[in-house]
Amino acid sequence: MCLAKFTDKNESTCVHWYRLACLTIGVVQMILGMMELNRIIRGDCIESLKRIPDNSVDLVFADPPYNLQLKGELYRPNNTKVDGVDDGWDKFGSFREYDDFCAAWLAGCRRVLKETGTIWVIGSYHNIFRLGSVMLDLGFWILNDITWHKTNPMPNFLGKRFTIAAETLLWCSKGEGRKKYTFNHKLMKRYNGGKQMGSVWRIGLCTGAERIKDASGKKAHSTQKPEELLKRVILASTKAGDTVLDPFFGTGTTGAAAKKLRRNFIGIEREEGYIEIAQKRIDGITELWEEADWAEDEKEKRVKVPFVNLVKDSMIKAGDILYTNGSYGAAALVLENGSLKYNDSTGSIHRIGAMIQRTPSCNGWKFWYAVKNDKALLIDDLRNEYIRKYHGVQ
């Protein structure tokens, strides 16, 4: 660093040392494999991937050309033209050409992916099976296939086929032996209202205010994905501060979701128009999603509800009988103060449960059943119902 006072006399000296410092930093970055984050690289994805160091990204999300092979124009019953995918970037001369293209960019993605990283690839029935075959040939290992069930799909106007209401995401590790990949099971269960998240995601198409339009009012990108889809992908398979790579960046949905979740991103895009839209979109983000501060190892914050609250609310009434499962075959009387009466003993749902099991402790919520409408319900389910009713927690 040049510390001299900046004057006309020493200006050339300072400029010389500044340029030398910049050059040195650039060389050091190349040697150490460092890369600039939260940026969009303009260029062909295959060539641009070569600029990214080996084993340097935590997650890849790829929404490649679908190779739809559309021929002719499609019209609605009212003779209005369907604004489908007819972009030049989605056209390939043959299936072989498409397969070779996919093998090249997927190999590049596998090289830059960390040993603990994973990749998500999305496609329709036109290309997802070809992509899956190429990925397996390259050594990727499929962890899950996720069905994106579109809640508002475009109808099949010709009436010749079923409405296409789904796309498939392949979630893969770098190889069969890679076991230490990130999967935030508990976090996603929390996101899903306390239930384990399944492999069918019901999410609408990108419409309304979220859909980016050009100056003429037409959609800026023909296959813009909803942020909710990327939110789930990134939330499930990265940690805060991780780096997400999108080799087909488009209008920046991956970058926007990454920023809102405190993740870094690298985007690759060859179309200048898309880059301008994506950069403006990401620069305009000022608020993060609530889930940005969630962590997989964070203990779930549960509202504490005494058993007597259920009695006071008449969800379980004084005088009702609680039962155990068939292994113990016991029953206890509910008292007005929330205690249980079992033979000659009185105590909490936990104490009486431990007595029956002959154990030091017992989670009474998971031990006792109440009968409602001729159906046995675990009292923990009634507690959850109480929490939803009075605390709005799912």
C-alpha positions as CSV (number, residue, x, y, z in Angstrom):
1,M,0.0,0.0,0.0
2,C,1.3,3.5,-0.8
3,L,1.1,5.6,2.3
4,A,2.6,8.8,0.9
5,K,0.5,11.9,0.6
6,F,-1.1,12.0,-2.8
7,T,0.5,14.9,-4.7
8,D,1.3,15.5,-8.4
9,K,5.0,14.7,-7.6
10,N,4.3,11.2,-6.2
11,E,1.2,10.4,-8.2
12,S,3.0,8.1,-10.7
13,T,4.7,6.2,-7.8
14,C,1.4,5.6,-6.1
15,V,-0.3,4.4,-9.3
16,H,2.6,2.1,-10.0
17,W,2.4,0.5,-6.5
18,Y,-1.4,0.3,-6.7
19,R,-1.3,-1.6,-10.0
20,L,1.4,-3.9,-8.7
21,A,-0.7,-4.6,-5.6
22,C,-3.8,-5.4,-7.7
23,L,-1.7,-7.7,-9.9
24,T,-0.3,-9.4,-6.9
25,I,-3.7,-10.0,-5.4
26,G,-5.0,-11.4,-8.6
27,V,-2.1,-13.9,-8.8
28,V,-2.6,-14.9,-5.2
29,Q,-6.3,-15.5,-5.8
30,M,-5.4,-17.7,-8.8
31,I,-2.8,-19.7,-6.7
32,L,-5.1,-20.2,-3.8
33,G,-8.2,-21.0,-5.9
34,M,-10.1,-18.0,-4.6
35,M,-13.1,-16.7,-6.5
36,E,-15.3,-13.6,-6.4
37,L,-18.7,-14.4,-5.0
38,N,-22.2,-12.9,-5.5
39,R,-21.5,-12.1,-9.1
40,I,-22.7,-13.0,-12.6
41,I,-20.2,-14.3,-15.1
42,R,-21.2,-13.4,-18.6
43,G,-20.3,-16.2,-21.1
44,D,-20.9,-19.7,-22.3
45,C,-21.6,-22.0,-19.3
46,I,-19.1,-24.7,-20.4
47,E,-16.2,-22.2,-20.9
48,S,-17.1,-20.1,-17.9
49,L,-17.1,-23.1,-15.5
50,K,-13.4,-23.5,-16.3
51,R,-12.8,-20.2,-14.4
52,I,-14.1,-21.7,-11.2
53,P,-11.7,-23.6,-9.0
54,D,-12.1,-27.3,-8.3
55,N,-14.1,-28.4,-5.2
56,S,-15.2,-24.8,-4.4
57,V,-19.0,-24.7,-4.4
58,D,-21.5,-26.2,-2.0
59,L,-24.5,-26.5,-4.2
60,V,-25.3,-26.4,-7.9
61,F,-28.8,-25.7,-9.2
62,A,-29.2,-26.1,-12.9
63,D,-32.2,-25.3,-15.0
64,P,-30.8,-26.2,-18.4
65,P,-32.4,-25.9,-21.9
66,Y,-35.2,-28.4,-22.1
67,N,-34.7,-29.2,-25.8
68,L,-38.5,-29.1,-26.3
69,Q,-38.2,-29.8,-30.0
70,L,-41.3,-27.6,-30.7
71,K,-42.4,-27.5,-34.3
72,G,-45.0,-25.0,-35.4
73,E,-47.0,-22.5,-33.4
74,L,-49.6,-23.3,-30.8
75,Y,-52.9,-21.5,-30.4
76,R,-55.7,-21.4,-27.8
77,P,-59.3,-22.2,-28.7
78,N,-59.9,-18.4,-29.0
79,N,-57.2,-18.3,-31.7
80,T,-54.7,-16.4,-29.4
81,K,-51.1,-17.6,-29.7
82,V,-49.5,-19.4,-26.8
83,D,-46.3,-17.7,-25.7
84,G,-44.3,-20.9,-25.4
85,V,-40.6,-21.7,-25.3
86,D,-39.2,-20.9,-28.7
87,D,-36.0,-19.3,-27.7
88,G,-32.8,-20.0,-29.7
89,W,-31.0,-21.3,-26.6
90,D,-33.5,-24.2,-26.4
91,K,-32.8,-25.5,-30.0
92,F,-30.4,-28.3,-30.7
93,G,-29.8,-30.2,-34.0
94,S,-30.2,-33.7,-32.5
95,F,-30.5,-35.6,-29.3
96,R,-26.8,-36.5,-29.6
97,E,-25.9,-32.9,-29.7
98,Y,-28.0,-32.2,-26.7
99,D,-26.5,-35.1,-24.8
100,D,-23.0,-34.0,-25.6
101,F,-23.8,-30.5,-24.4
102,C,-25.3,-31.8,-21.1
103,A,-22.3,-34.1,-20.5
104,A,-19.9,-31.2,-20.9
105,W,-21.6,-28.7,-18.5
106,L,-22.4,-31.5,-16.0
107,A,-18.8,-32.6,-16.0
108,G,-17.8,-29.0,-15.3
109,C,-20.3,-28.8,-12.4
110,R,-19.0,-32.0,-10.9
111,R,-15.5,-30.7,-11.0
112,V,-16.2,-27.5,-9.1
113,L,-18.6,-29.2,-6.6
114,K,-17.2,-29.9,-3.2
115,E,-17.0,-33.6,-2.0
116,T,-19.7,-32.7,0.5
117,G,-21.8,-30.8,-2.1
118,T,-24.9,-31.7,-4.0
119,I,-26.5,-30.8,-7.3
120,W,-30.1,-30.2,-8.3
121,V,-31.2,-30.4,-11.9
122,I,-34.7,-29.6,-13.1
123,G,-36.4,-30.7,-16.3
124,S,-39.6,-31.9,-18.0
125,Y,-40.4,-35.2,-19.6
126,H,-38.6,-33.9,-22.7
127,N,-35.1,-34.0,-21.1
128,I,-35.1,-35.2,-17.5
129,F,-34.5,-38.9,-18.4
130,R,-31.6,-38.0,-20.7
131,L,-30.2,-35.8,-18.0
132,G,-30.5,-38.6,-15.4
133,S,-28.7,-41.0,-17.7
134,V,-25.8,-38.6,-18.4
135,M,-25.5,-37.8,-14.7
136,L,-25.2,-41.4,-13.7
137,D,-22.6,-42.0,-16.4
138,L,-20.6,-39.1,-15.0
139,G,-20.6,-40.6,-11.5
140,F,-23.3,-38.6,-9.8
141,W,-25.5,-40.5,-7.3
142,I,-29.2,-39.8,-7.2
143,L,-30.5,-39.0,-3.7
144,N,-34.1,-38.1,-4.5
145,D,-36.3,-37.2,-7.4
146,I,-38.6,-34.4,-6.4
147,T,-41.9,-33.8,-8.3
148,W,-42.8,-30.1,-8.7
149,H,-46.6,-30.3,-8.9
150,K,-47.8,-27.1,-10.5
151,T,-51.0,-26.0,-8.9
152,N,-51.9,-23.7,-11.9
153,P,-50.6,-25.5,-15.0
154,M,-51.2,-24.4,-18.6
155,P,-54.1,-26.5,-20.1
156,N,-53.5,-28.8,-23.0
157,F,-55.3,-26.8,-25.6
158,L,-55.4,-29.5,-28.3
159,G,-57.0,-32.1,-26.0
160,K,-54.6,-34.7,-27.3
161,R,-52.7,-35.4,-24.1
162,F,-53.0,-35.0,-20.3
163,T,-52.3,-31.6,-18.9
164,I,-48.6,-31.3,-18.1
165,A,-48.8,-30.4,-14.4
166,A,-45.4,-31.5,-13.2
167,E,-41.6,-31.2,-13.6
168,T,-38.9,-33.3,-12.0
169,L,-35.9,-32.3,-10.0
170,L,-33.0,-34.7,-9.5
171,W,-31.0,-34.2,-6.3
172,C,-27.6,-35.9,-6.5
173,S,-24.4,-36.2,-4.5
174,K,-21.1,-36.1,-6.2
175,G,-20.8,-39.9,-6.1
176,E,-22.1,-43.0,-4.4
177,G,-19.6,-42.9,-1.6
178,R,-20.2,-39.3,-0.6
179,K,-22.2,-39.5,2.6
180,K,-21.4,-36.2,4.3
181,Y,-23.6,-34.0,2.1
182,T,-25.9,-31.4,3.7
183,F,-29.5,-32.2,4.2
184,N,-31.4,-30.1,6.7
185,H,-34.0,-32.6,7.7
186,K,-35.1,-31.0,10.9
187,L,-35.2,-27.5,9.4
188,M,-37.4,-28.7,6.5
189,K,-39.7,-30.5,8.9
190,R,-40.1,-27.2,10.7
191,Y,-40.7,-25.4,7.5
192,N,-43.4,-28.0,6.6
193,G,-45.4,-27.4,9.8
194,G,-43.8,-30.1,11.9
195,K,-44.2,-32.9,9.3
196,Q,-41.4,-34.6,7.4
197,M,-41.3,-33.0,3.9
198,G,-42.2,-35.3,1.1
199,S,-40.9,-35.5,-2.5
200,V,-44.0,-33.9,-4.0
201,W,-43.9,-30.1,-3.8
202,R,-47.1,-28.3,-4.7
203,I,-46.1,-24.8,-5.9
204,G,-47.7,-22.6,-8.5
205,L,-46.1,-21.3,-11.6
206,C,-44.3,-18.0,-11.5
207,T,-47.1,-15.4,-12.1
208,G,-48.4,-12.0,-11.0
209,A,-46.0,-9.6,-9.4
210,E,-43.2,-12.1,-9.2
211,R,-43.2,-12.7,-13.0
212,I,-40.6,-10.3,-14.5
213,K,-41.8,-8.5,-17.6
214,D,-39.9,-6.6,-20.3
215,A,-40.6,-3.1,-21.5
216,S,-43.4,-4.3,-23.8
217,G,-45.2,-6.1,-21.0
218,K,-44.2,-9.6,-22.2
219,K,-42.5,-12.1,-19.8
220,A,-38.8,-11.5,-19.8
221,H,-37.9,-15.1,-19.6
222,S,-40.0,-18.0,-20.9
223,T,-39.1,-20.4,-18.1
224,Q,-38.7,-18.3,-15.0
225,K,-39.0,-20.4,-11.9
226,P,-40.9,-19.4,-8.7
227,E,-38.8,-18.3,-5.8
228,E,-40.6,-20.8,-3.5
229,L,-39.0,-23.6,-5.5
230,L,-35.5,-22.3,-5.1
231,K,-36.2,-21.4,-1.5
232,R,-36.8,-25.1,-0.7
233,V,-33.9,-26.3,-2.7
234,I,-31.4,-24.0,-1.0
235,L,-32.9,-24.2,2.5
236,A,-32.8,-28.0,2.3
237,S,-29.2,-28.5,1.1
238,T,-27.0,-25.6,2.3
239,K,-26.0,-23.7,5.4
240,A,-25.8,-20.0,5.8
241,G,-22.7,-18.7,4.1
242,D,-22.5,-21.6,1.6
243,T,-22.0,-20.9,-2.1
244,V,-24.6,-21.8,-4.7
245,L,-23.7,-22.0,-8.4
246,D,-26.3,-21.6,-11.2
247,P,-24.8,-22.2,-14.7
248,F,-28.0,-21.1,-16.4
249,F,-28.7,-18.0,-14.3
250,G,-31.5,-16.4,-16.5
251,T,-33.2,-13.6,-14.6
252,G,-31.6,-14.5,-11.3
253,T,-34.1,-16.5,-9.3
254,T,-31.3,-18.6,-7.8
255,G,-29.3,-15.5,-6.8
256,A,-32.4,-13.8,-5.4
257,A,-33.3,-16.8,-3.2
258,A,-29.6,-17.2,-2.1
259,K,-29.4,-13.6,-1.0
260,K,-32.6,-13.8,0.9
261,L,-31.3,-16.8,2.8
262,R,-27.8,-15.5,3.6
263,R,-26.1,-17.7,1.0
264,N,-23.5,-16.7,-1.6
265,F,-24.1,-17.2,-5.3
266,I,-22.2,-17.5,-8.6
267,G,-24.3,-17.1,-11.8
268,I,-23.3,-17.9,-15.3
269,E,-25.4,-16.4,-18.1
270,R,-24.6,-15.6,-21.8
271,E,-27.5,-13.3,-22.6
272,E,-26.7,-9.6,-21.6
273,G,-30.4,-8.8,-21.3
274,Y,-31.0,-11.5,-18.7
275,I,-27.9,-10.4,-16.8
276,E,-29.1,-6.8,-16.6
277,I,-32.5,-8.0,-15.3
278,A,-31.0,-10.4,-12.8
279,Q,-28.5,-7.8,-11.4
280,K,-31.2,-5.2,-11.0
281,R,-33.4,-7.7,-9.3
282,I,-30.8,-8.9,-6.8
283,D,-29.5,-5.4,-6.1
284,G,-33.1,-4.4,-5.2
285,I,-33.4,-7.0,-2.4
286,T,-33.5,-5.3,1.0
287,E,-35.2,-7.8,3.2
288,L,-34.3,-11.4,4.0
289,W,-36.6,-14.3,4.5
290,E,-37.3,-15.3,8.1
291,E,-35.8,-18.8,7.4
292,A,-32.4,-17.2,6.7
293,D,-31.7,-17.4,10.5
294,W,-32.9,-21.0,10.9
295,A,-30.3,-23.6,11.5
296,E,-30.5,-27.4,11.3
297,D,-29.1,-28.0,14.8
298,E,-31.3,-25.3,16.4
299,K,-33.7,-26.8,18.9
300,E,-37.3,-26.3,17.9
301,K,-38.9,-23.7,20.1
302,R,-42.1,-25.3,21.3
303,V,-44.9,-23.5,23.1
304,K,-45.2,-25.0,26.6
305,V,-48.7,-26.0,27.5
306,P,-49.6,-27.5,30.9
307,F,-52.0,-30.5,30.8
308,V,-54.5,-28.6,33.0
309,N,-55.0,-26.0,30.2
310,L,-56.6,-28.7,28.0
311,V,-58.9,-29.5,31.0
312,K,-59.8,-25.9,31.5
313,D,-60.6,-25.6,27.7
314,S,-62.7,-28.8,27.9
315,M,-60.6,-30.5,25.2
316,I,-60.3,-33.1,27.9
317,K,-62.9,-32.9,30.7
318,A,-62.6,-33.7,34.4
319,G,-64.0,-37.2,34.8
320,D,-62.7,-38.4,31.5
321,I,-60.7,-41.6,31.3
322,L,-57.2,-41.7,29.7
323,Y,-55.9,-45.0,28.4
324,T,-52.5,-46.4,27.7
325,N,-51.7,-48.6,24.7
326,G,-52.3,-52.3,24.8
327,S,-48.9,-53.1,26.2
328,Y,-49.8,-51.7,29.6
329,G,-53.6,-51.9,29.5
330,A,-54.0,-49.2,32.2
331,A,-56.5,-46.4,32.6
332,A,-56.6,-43.2,34.8
333,L,-59.2,-40.7,35.8
334,V,-58.7,-37.0,34.9
335,L,-59.1,-34.6,37.8
336,E,-60.2,-31.0,37.7
337,N,-56.7,-29.7,38.6
338,G,-55.1,-31.6,35.7
339,S,-53.8,-34.5,37.8
340,L,-54.5,-38.2,37.1
341,K,-56.0,-40.6,39.6
342,Y,-54.6,-44.2,39.1
343,N,-55.6,-46.8,41.7
344,D,-54.6,-45.2,45.0
345,S,-52.1,-42.8,43.4
346,T,-52.5,-39.2,42.2
347,G,-50.0,-37.3,40.1
348,S,-49.2,-35.7,36.7
349,I,-49.5,-37.4,33.4
350,H,-45.8,-37.9,33.5
351,R,-45.5,-39.2,37.0
352,I,-48.4,-41.7,36.7
353,G,-47.0,-42.8,33.3
354,A,-43.6,-43.5,34.8
355,M,-45.2,-45.4,37.6
356,I,-47.1,-47.7,35.2
357,Q,-44.0,-48.2,33.1
358,R,-41.8,-48.6,36.2
359,T,-39.3,-46.2,34.8
360,P,-37.6,-43.1,36.3
361,S,-39.4,-40.8,33.9
362,C,-42.1,-40.7,31.2
363,N,-43.3,-38.3,28.5
364,G,-47.0,-38.4,29.4
365,W,-48.0,-36.5,26.2
366,K,-46.7,-39.5,24.2
367,F,-48.1,-42.1,26.6
368,W,-51.7,-41.4,27.2
369,Y,-54.7,-41.6,24.9
370,A,-58.1,-39.9,25.1
371,V,-61.2,-41.2,23.3
372,K,-63.0,-38.6,21.1
373,N,-65.9,-39.6,18.8
374,D,-65.1,-43.3,19.4
375,K,-61.5,-42.7,18.2
376,A,-58.4,-43.0,20.4
377,L,-56.2,-39.8,20.1
378,L,-52.8,-39.3,21.6
379,I,-53.1,-36.4,24.0
380,D,-50.1,-34.9,22.3
381,D,-52.3,-34.4,19.2
382,L,-54.8,-32.6,21.4
383,R,-52.0,-30.4,22.7
384,N,-51.0,-29.5,19.2
385,E,-54.6,-28.6,18.4
386,Y,-54.6,-26.4,21.5
387,I,-51.4,-24.7,20.4
388,R,-52.8,-24.0,16.9
389,K,-56.0,-22.6,18.4
390,Y,-54.4,-20.2,20.9
391,H,-50.9,-19.6,19.6
392,G,-51.2,-19.8,15.8
393,V,-48.3,-22.3,15.6
394,Q,-48.5,-25.0,13.0
